[in-house]
Amino acid sequence: MRAGAITFSLLLYGILKALRHKARRHPHFARRLAERDFSAQIRTFDGAVGRYYTFRAGSVRSRRGLHPSPDITISIASAALGARLFMPWVDQLERIEAMKNFDFKADGPDELVVWFTQTLSMLRSLEWEYGTDAGDGTRRYVSHTNGGPLFVYVKDGKIVRLTPIEFGDDDAPPWTIEARGKRFTPPRQTTAAPHTLCSKSTVYSPERLLFPMKRVDFDPKGERNPQNRGISGYERISWNEALDIVAAEIQRVKTEHGQGAIIANHGSHHTWGNIGYYISAAFKFFNTIGYTRVIHNPDSWEGGTGARCTTSATACVSARPRPTARSRTC
C-alpha cells in the first residue's frame, strides 16, 4: 500500500477514536452524536481505501472497507488527496478547489451530509475558548457586523451591551502607505452605525417574530382574501404547516406563471448570518428552485451622490437671487 493510502486509512481510523474521545470529554458533543441514527461512508473513487461509521443511539461503530448501502457517502478522487483533505490542519482553499473540480463529493440526503461534516468539523473546535472574561460573570465577544465591528458583552446567555470595538496594544497595527513623500496611517479606532448599535433591541424586541404566522383569513386551498392584506390579523401555525404552504406555493407559482415568476432580493443592510447575508443559504435555495434575481439599487452610492448634488445645489442657489415660485417647482 502506498504512503498516501496508508496515511488516509490511519486518518479515517483516527476519526473514530476522536469521535469517541470527544464524546467522553464533552457531554454536549455526546448528546449531538445521539441526534442521528445512520451510516456514513468515506472512500476513494475507486474504493481502494474506505471506512464507514455507524451512529446508533449515541454510540459510534466503524469498520474498514465499503458499506453495502450507506445512507451518505463522502468520496475523494485519490487516497493522496484524501490524506491532505482530512488532516486536522487542512488547507480550506484546497478543499474548496477539490469540490469545484468534482474531486471531493458527497452523496445522500443533504441533512445527513451537513450534520456529519459539521460534526467532523467540531472535533477541531471543541477545545476552543471563545470570548474574554470581562468580570462579574460577563464575557466579551467580537462581532463584525454590516454596520461596523462591535464588542458584545454577554452575561447568563443574554446580551448586556454593545460598544464599538476598541483596539489594545496587543492588536495588530493599522496599515501605513507612503505617497507623495508622506506616510498615511488611519486613526486607531472604529465606528459603528446607529442601526448596528441598536442590535440588542432588535434581538430582544417584543415584536420580533419567533414563530411562523399566517393571516387568519388566508386559506391556500380556498379563499385567499388578498383584499385583506394588512387589515386582518395573524395566527401562529406550526413549522410543518408553514413549510407545506411555502412548498405548495412555489409549485403553484412555477406551474401557473413559469420558471421566472419567483423573484428574490436582499436588503442593503443585510445581516452577517446564514439566512440574511446576500451570499448565504437563502440564495443557494433560490438557485436550487430557479428564480428571477432582482438587483437592488446601489443606495449607498446614490446617497453619497445625492448628498454631493444637494451640497452643490445649495451653494448654487445661495449665490443666486431668490427663485420664483414657478422656478422652485422644477
Secondary structure, DSSP 8 states (H G I E B T S, - for coil): --HHHHHHHHHHHHHHHHHHHHHHH-HHHHHHHTS--EEEEEEETTSSSEEEEEEETTEEEEEES--SS-SEEEEES-HHHHHHHTSTT--HHHHHHHHHTTSEEEES-HHHHHHHHHHHHHHHHTT---SEEEETTEEEEEEEETTEEEEEEEETTEEEEEEE----TTS-----EEETTEEE---S-----HHHHTHHHHHT-TT---S-EEETT--TTS---GGGTTTS-EEE--HHHHHHHHHHHHHHHHHHH-GGG-EE---TT--SSTTTSTTSHHHHHHHHH--EE-----HHHHHHHHHHHHHHHHHHHHTS----HHHHT-
